[in-house]
Amino acid sequence: MRALVGGEGMAEGLRDYLLRRFRTVYSGFGATDLEIGIAGETPLAVAIRRLCRARPEVRCALFGSDSRLPMLFQYNPLMHHVEVNANRELLFTISRKSLLSPRVRYNVHDEGGVARFDELQRRLSACGVDITALGAREGTRQLRLPFFWVYGRRDYTVSVMGANIYPEDIEQCLYADGALAKITHSFCLALDESVGADVHPKLIFEVDLAPTAELVAAYRESMVKGLIALNADFRAAWHEYPEALAPVIELHPRGAGPFAADAGRIKQARLLKRAEGSAGP
């Protein structure tokens, strides 16, 4: 079987997890209020992204200093024009005449960037990577199409002591731990404010096992370890304020708590409003 996925970004750890059952796993990009098929992952795009996971200096050369690993797509510039505004949000213009009401510079508030094929080729070359050889290893014909990359919605972030924590970070941490990935159905982020007005990041997981104190401790240990390794802002803040950065872990059985409404959603909510939270183990 071959898998085509969409709806939200995925970590390379999730692709590894899915490749245990599928021969290939590719993602596409679209938006229901814009157009479904705007761009897609190609074997070359996936190879570049997986290279960036293995070599942080390449990720920095291609995408900048952001610690997150974005989704990388190729697109047809004759059908879609993609640009970036001052807030690093992607703007899309549908450039075909066949649409009755085409969108012009439409902002879906996804954060990312854009580069021509030759621009990305030069950045890779500066890192000692030949894009032609990289594509040839995938055994498919190379498409000299431009790229854009997507981190996700700008407002899907929690910030504590100057450290931004993104859903992409949590997903990478989760799928780096196969035991937890196997029992986790979904997750979301929130801020937890105590009676004394102390604020902590709250990480909420939907799990297939009965929540226990031991399971909460396992999630906390894995998430802290992963965030320190992945997120430079979190790592710096952790060394100064470990008490404030220690995440509150909340576990819910499948379909319970804040995940009860997911069955009726096209996309799962990744940022939980404080009022929706409830006490957990």
N, C-alpha and C positions, 0 to 999 in steps of 0.2 A: 504493500500500500504506500501511496505517496500523500503527504499532508499539505494542504493549503490552509493557512491560518490568517486571521485578521481581527479587527476590532480594537486591538491595543498592541503596544509593543511587547516584545518578549526578550528575555535575557538569553545569551548563548547557552547558559546552563540549562534552560528550558528546552532549547533545540537539542542539546545533547540527550536530555531526558526522553524527548519524543523520538529521537533517532534510534532508540533501543527497540522501537516497534515499527517505525516507518523508514522507507528507503531514502526519502528526501523530505525536507520540511522547508517550505518557502512562505513568506508573508507578503501581503499586498497592502497598499495604502489607498484610502479613500475616505470620504465623509458623506454622510447621508444628505446633508444640506448643501453639498457641492457636487460631487460625482463619486461613484463607487470605485471605478478603476482608474486611478490617477497614475499610480506607479507600482512597481513590484520589485521584489528582490530577484536578482539574477545570481547565477553561480559565482560570478566575479564579485558582486556586491557582498555576498556572504563570505567569500574568501577574504576580502579586505577587512570585514568586520571581525572575523575570527582572528586574523592577524593582529588587529588592534587590541583584542582581548589579551593576547599573549605578549604583546609588546606595547606597554603604555607610552613609550616615546613616539611610536608611530601614531597612536591615537591622538596624542597632543599635537603632532605635526599636521594631521589631517583636519581635526575638528576643534582644536584649541585646548585651553587648560581645564575645561569642565571634566570632572572626574567620572561622569556618566559615560557609558558606551551607547551612542545613539543607534537607532535603526537606520540602515543605509539602503536607499532605493535608487533605481535608474528609471528615467521617464522619457517620453517622446516629446521634444520641445515643439514639434509641429502641432501637437494637440493641447499642450499645457505650458503656460509660461509661469515660472516659479521665481519669486524674489523674496528678500528678507527685509523687514523694516528695522527701525532703530532699536526695538525691543527684542530683536532676534526671533521674531515671529514670522512664520512662513506665509506668504501671500500668493494666492493662486488665481490665475486668469485662464479661463477656458477659451482657447483661440480658434476653435472650429466654428464655421459659419452655420453648421447644420442644427444648432441648438436654438430653440425659440427664445430662451431667456438665459444667456450665458452669464456666469459670474465674472466680475472684473475686480482684480486685486482683493479677492475675498480672503478674510482672515478667520481661520478656525482656531486661532490662538494656540497653535502647536509651535513649540520652540525648536529651532534647528538652524540649518544652513544649506547652501547650495553651491555647487562647483561644476564647471565644465569637465569633460573627460580629460582633456589635456592638462587642466589645472590640478586635478587629483593625481594624474600621472606624474607631474613634476614634483609634487609634495612627496609622493612615494619614492621617487627616484632619489630625492635628497636624503632619504632614510636608507638608501641602498636596496630598495625593492623595485624589481622590474615588473610593471603591471602586466606586460604581455606574458611573461613567464608564469606569473601568478594565475592568470586566467587559463593558460595552457594546461596547468596541473589539474584544472577542473574538467578538462576534456570536452569543453563546449566552445562553440563559436563566440568570440568576444563581440559585444555590442558597444560601439563607441558612442554611447548615449550619456548625457549629463547625469549627475547625481544630486540628490538632496538627502539630508539626514534629519531625523526627528528624535527629539528627546521626550516629547510628551507635552501635555498641557502645562502652561506656565503656573496655573493656580493649584496644581496637585502637589503641594510642597508643605512640609511643616518645618519650622525654624526654631531652634533652641540654642541660646548662647552664641548666636552668629553662625551656627551650623545648619545648613539646609539638608533635609533628609528627603529623598525622592522615592517614589514607588519603584523606580528602576533599581535603586540601591537594594531595597528589600527583596525584590525578585531575584537579583543576583546572589544575595546572601542565602536566600531560601534554596535555590537550586544548586548551590555549592554544597549543601548538606542533603545527601540523597535520602536519609532516613526521615527528615522533616518534610522534604518535598513530597514524599510518597503519601503522607497523611494529611497534607494541606490542600484544601479545595480552593480557598481564596484568602485575601488579606486586604486590609485598609489601614490608613494612618490617621492619627488625631493628636491633639495636645491634651495632656492631663494636668489639670490645675488642682493642687491640694488646698486644704482649708487655710493653710498658711501662705497661700498665693505662690507656692513653688510650682514651676512649670517643668514638665518632663515630656519627652516624646512618648506617645502611646502607639504600640504596634498591635493590631487586632487580627487574629487568624481564625479562619473557619476550618475546623479539623474533623477528621473522621473517627477520632478516638475520644473517649470521655476525658474532658479536661482534668488534669491533676496538678498538684504543686510541682511534681517532678518534671512534668511536661512543660510547664511554664518556665522552669529553670533551664531546661534544655533549649527552648526557643531564645530566652534571654542571652544565654552564653553564646549561641551560634550567631545571633544578630549583632551583638556587640563586637565579636571577633571579626565578622565580615565587614561591618561598617568601618571599623578602625583600618582594615586593610584597603577598602575601596574608596572611602570618602575622606579627602584630605582635610576638609573643614571639620568634619566630625572628629578626626584623629587629633587635630590641634586642640579643639575644644575639650576633648576627653582628657587630655593630659593636664589641662588647667581646671576643669570643672567636672570630674567624673561623677559626682553625686547628681548634678543636674542633667547630665547626658544619659544616665542609666535609664533605659526604656522601661515603661510600664507595659507588661505583656498581658493581653486579654485573649482568652480562648473561648470559642463558641462551637457547639456541635453544628453539624451540617444544617443549613437553613434557619439557624436561630440568631437572635440578637440583631445586629445591624445587617446581617446577610439575609434576613428573611425576605427582603424586597428584591433580591437579585434575580429571582426567577422571572420577574416581569420586566427586567431591564435588558436592553441590547448590550450595554456596556456595564460592567461592574463598577460601583463607586469606589474610588481609591482614597478619597479624602473624606473623613467623617466629621460632620459638624459636632461641636462639643456637646450640644444639647441631646444628640442622639445616643451618646455613649451610655453604657451601663456597666455596673460593677461585674468583674469576672474573677476567676480564681487567682 
